[in-house]
């Protein structure tokens, strides 16, 4: 069994209204000095088998087809 984590974030230059809302809310809660908040998403997956090269290839395909909108998002993959 291979454990994987896929992290998806917006590309630089893409507006992030949710990040701006979080930034404003943190300021409203009294947390000073917070800026440039960007939000993203994390997927934790378990893949059957032990072939890490195949797992990484499959995960890239999953990201390209479903998990990330590659026009506006970047993704990173880490395997355990």
N, C-alpha and C positions, 0 to 999 in steps of 0.2 A: 504494500500500500504506500503510495506517495502522497504526502500532504503538500498542498500548494496554496500560495496567497497571491491574488491578483489585485493590484492597486491601480485604480483608474482616477486620473485627475484631468482637469481642464488644461488645455494648452495655454501657454503664455499668450496674452493678447485677447483671449476670449473672455467676455464679460461674465462675471460670477455674481449674480444678484443675491444668491443665498449666502455666499461668503460675506458680501457687504452687510446683509441683514445680521449675520452672526457677529460681525465686527461691531456694528452699532449696538447690539444687545449686550455685548461684553462691556462696552463703554458705559452703557446705562446701568450696569451692575457694579460699576466702580472699578473695573479693571483698566488701569491707565496704560498708555504706551503700546496698545495693540494696533497693528496695522497690516494691511495686505493679507487679510484672511482669505484663504481659498478652501473650498470644500471638495470632497471627493467621495469615492466609495471603495469598499474592500470586499473581496469575495474570497472565502476560505473553501477550498475544495479538497476532496480525497479522490485519488484516481487509483484504480486497480492496476496491479503490475509493479515491476521494479525498474523498467526501462525509462530513465530520466530524460533521455533525448526524445523519445516518443511522447512522453508526458508534456515536455516543453513545446514540442511541435503541435500537439493537440490543443494545449492551452492557448498558443498564439492564434490558432484557427478559431477557437471559441471567442477570443477577444475581438478578432477581426469581423466575425459574423454576428456576435450578439452582445458580449459584455461591455464593449466600448464603442462609442461613435468616433471612429478614428479621424473624422473630419475635424472635430473640435476637442477630442480627448487623447491623452497619452495613457499608456498602461505599462506597468512593470510586473514581472513574474518572479516569484521566489519559490524555490522547492526545498523541502525538508527531507 
